[in-house]
């Protein structure tokens, strides 16, 4: 099944149900972000929704840190992970490539919770390489997170 990628809107993020890995940070973040803020967020970032069969299965974003460097983030539904992993993977790869091109990036970073081996494997399949273990980095100072990065050289 082929996924489609579209610019994200607030309703896309709100429509995601059964978000994988949703915990205290996700609950806090959703309370902080309102529709107006999300519109601004989308303008500042590269945010795309991944659709299959008329349903949003994931929202993928790349948040600029400084010129040439951004941080990737995802909100993935359990449906995406359990039933459409190949389509999710391909669409996420396309989003990453488009973000590199759109912003002329040379580095995209991603964070993965310590102990989340499935997430670490996926990041490696997306072309990210591990760089460091960030101690007490998570929401509330715990848990630890891995820092991954994918880089590109421009001519």
C-alpha positions in Angstrom: 0.0 0.0 0.0 1.4 3.4 -1.0 1.1 6.3 1.5 0.5 9.9 0.4 2.4 12.8 2.0 0.6 16.1 2.5 1.3 19.4 4.3 0.1 19.0 7.9 -2.8 20.8 9.5 -3.8 20.9 13.2 -6.7 18.4 12.6 -4.2 15.8 11.3 -2.2 15.8 14.6 -5.4 15.8 16.7 -6.9 12.9 14.6 -4.1 10.6 15.5 -5.3 7.9 17.9 -3.4 5.4 19.8 -0.1 7.2 19.4 2.9 4.9 19.9 5.1 5.9 22.7 2.7 8.6 23.9 3.4 9.3 27.5 3.8 12.2 29.9 5.8 14.3 27.3 3.2 13.8 24.6 0.3 14.7 27.0 2.2 17.9 28.1 3.1 18.9 24.5 -0.5 18.5 23.2 -1.7 20.8 26.0 0.9 23.4 25.1 0.1 23.4 21.4 -3.1 25.1 20.2 -4.4 25.4 16.7 -2.9 28.9 16.3 0.5 27.7 17.6 0.4 24.7 15.3 -0.1 26.9 12.2 3.0 28.9 13.3 4.9 25.6 14.0 4.0 24.3 10.5 5.3 27.6 9.0 8.6 27.4 10.9 9.1 23.7 10.3 8.8 21.1 7.6 5.7 19.2 8.9 4.0 16.5 6.8 1.1 14.2 7.4 1.2 10.6 6.1 -2.1 9.3 4.9 -3.3 5.8 3.9 -6.9 5.1 2.9 -8.1 8.5 3.8 -6.7 8.4 7.3 -3.7 10.1 8.9 -1.4 7.4 10.2 1.6 9.6 11.2 2.8 13.2 11.4 6.5 13.8 10.7 8.4 17.0 11.3 11.8 18.5 10.9 12.4 21.4 13.3 15.2 23.9 12.4 17.8 24.3 15.2 20.1 26.7 13.3 21.1 27.2 9.7 21.8 23.8 8.1 20.8 21.7 11.1 17.4 20.4 12.1 15.8 17.9 14.5 13.4 15.2 13.3 10.3 14.2 15.2 7.4 11.9 14.7 3.9 11.1 16.0 3.1 7.6 14.9 -0.2 5.8 15.2 -0.2 2.1 16.3 -2.0 1.5 13.0 1.0 2.8 11.1 3.5 0.8 13.0 1.6 -2.5 13.1 -0.2 -2.6 9.8 1.7 -0.3 7.4 5.4 -0.3 8.4 6.8 -0.4 4.9 4.6 2.5 3.7 5.4 4.4 6.9 9.1 3.8 6.3 9.1 4.9 2.7 7.0 8.0 3.3 9.3 9.0 6.2 12.3 8.6 4.0 10.7 10.8 1.4 10.0 13.4 4.1 13.6 13.4 5.3 14.9 13.8 1.7 12.5 16.6 1.0 13.5 18.4 4.2 17.2 18.1 3.2 16.4 19.6 -0.1 13.9 22.2 1.0 16.1 23.7 3.8 19.4 22.8 2.2 20.3 20.9 5.4 23.6 19.2 6.0 22.5 17.5 9.3 19.2 16.2 10.7 19.3 14.9 14.3 16.8 12.5 16.0 16.4 11.4 19.6 15.4 7.9 20.8 14.6 6.9 24.3 17.2 4.6 25.9 16.0 1.0 25.8 13.7 1.6 22.8 15.4 -0.8 20.5 12.7 -0.8 17.8 13.1 3.0 17.5 16.9 2.7 17.3 16.6 0.0 14.5 14.2 2.2 12.6 16.5 5.3 12.9 19.4 3.2 11.5 17.2 2.0 8.6 16.4 5.7 7.9 20.1 6.3 7.6 20.7 7.9 11.0 23.9 7.0 12.9 24.2 7.0 16.8 26.4 9.7 18.2 25.9 10.0 21.9 23.9 8.9 25.0 22.3 12.0 26.5 21.9 11.4 30.3 18.7 12.6 32.1 17.5 14.2 28.8 13.9 13.1 28.9 10.8 14.8 30.2 11.3 15.5 33.9 15.0 14.7 33.7 14.5 11.0 33.0 15.1 8.7 31.1 18.2 8.9 29.0 18.0 9.3 25.2 20.2 8.4 22.3 21.3 11.2 19.9 21.3 10.1 16.2 22.2 12.1 13.1 22.0 11.8 9.4 24.3 14.1 7.4 24.8 15.2 3.9 27.6 16.9 2.0 26.7 19.6 -0.5 28.9 20.3 -3.5 
